[in-house]
Amino acid sequence: MFERVKRIIEDYVRRDDLQITGDTDVLCDLGINSLELMELVCAFEMEFNVDIPEKEIRRFLIVDDIVAYLEKESAVAE
């Protein structure tokens, strides 16, 4: 799951100097703003076929938060 999330982020952010880990801060380290985060979330929704409510997006502080949410939602969908 982490690798899929990382690939989506890399495709979206497109920075050569970016080293994405589970502890990567979604806004500060990725250099995106809240609107760009919403666009990134849309990419996650399409890739994982989930609907991510706005209240959950506010909890996405680091990449591991996104991975944990998507793992939980994927388990529920199965």
C-alpha positions as CSV (number, residue, x, y, z in Angstrom):
1,M,0.0,0.0,0.0
2,F,2.8,2.4,0.9
3,E,4.5,1.9,-2.5
4,R,1.2,2.7,-4.4
5,V,0.6,5.8,-2.3
6,K,4.2,6.9,-2.8
7,R,4.0,6.4,-6.6
8,I,0.8,8.6,-6.7
9,I,2.5,11.3,-4.7
10,E,5.6,11.2,-6.9
11,D,3.5,11.4,-10.0
12,Y,1.6,14.3,-8.6
13,V,4.3,16.3,-7.0
14,R,7.1,15.7,-9.6
15,R,10.2,16.9,-7.6
16,D,13.5,15.2,-8.2
17,D,14.7,16.0,-4.7
18,L,11.7,14.4,-2.9
19,Q,12.4,11.5,-0.6
20,I,9.0,10.1,0.5
21,T,8.9,8.1,3.7
22,G,6.1,7.3,6.1
23,D,7.1,10.3,8.2
24,T,7.0,12.7,5.2
25,D,4.8,15.7,6.2
26,V,2.0,16.0,3.7
27,L,1.9,19.8,3.4
28,C,5.4,21.0,4.5
29,D,7.6,18.3,3.0
30,L,5.7,17.8,-0.2
31,G,5.4,21.6,-0.7
32,I,1.7,21.5,-1.5
33,N,-1.2,23.7,-0.3
34,S,-4.6,22.5,0.9
35,L,-6.1,22.8,-2.6
36,E,-3.4,20.7,-4.0
37,L,-3.9,18.2,-1.2
38,M,-7.6,17.9,-2.3
39,E,-6.4,17.2,-5.8
40,L,-4.0,14.5,-4.5
41,V,-6.9,13.0,-2.4
42,C,-8.9,12.8,-5.6
43,A,-6.1,10.7,-7.1
44,F,-6.2,8.4,-4.1
45,E,-10.0,8.1,-4.4
46,M,-9.7,7.0,-8.0
47,E,-6.8,4.7,-7.5
48,F,-8.3,2.9,-4.5
49,N,-12.0,3.3,-5.4
50,V,-12.9,4.9,-2.0
51,D,-14.6,8.1,-0.9
52,I,-12.5,10.1,1.5
53,P,-14.6,12.5,3.7
54,E,-13.2,16.0,4.3
55,K,-13.0,15.3,8.1
56,E,-10.6,12.4,7.3
57,I,-8.4,14.5,5.0
58,R,-7.7,16.9,8.0
59,R,-6.1,13.9,9.7
60,F,-3.6,13.3,6.9
61,L,-0.6,14.9,8.5
62,I,2.1,12.5,7.3
63,V,2.1,9.9,4.5
64,D,1.6,7.0,7.0
65,D,-1.8,8.6,8.0
66,I,-2.9,8.3,4.3
67,V,-1.6,4.7,4.1
68,A,-3.3,3.7,7.4
69,Y,-6.6,5.2,6.2
70,L,-6.5,3.5,2.8
71,E,-5.6,0.2,4.3
72,K,-8.5,0.4,6.7
73,E,-10.9,1.4,4.0
74,S,-9.6,-1.3,1.6
75,A,-10.2,-3.9,4.4
76,V,-13.8,-2.7,4.9
77,A,-14.5,-2.9,1.1
78,E,-13.4,-6.5,0.9
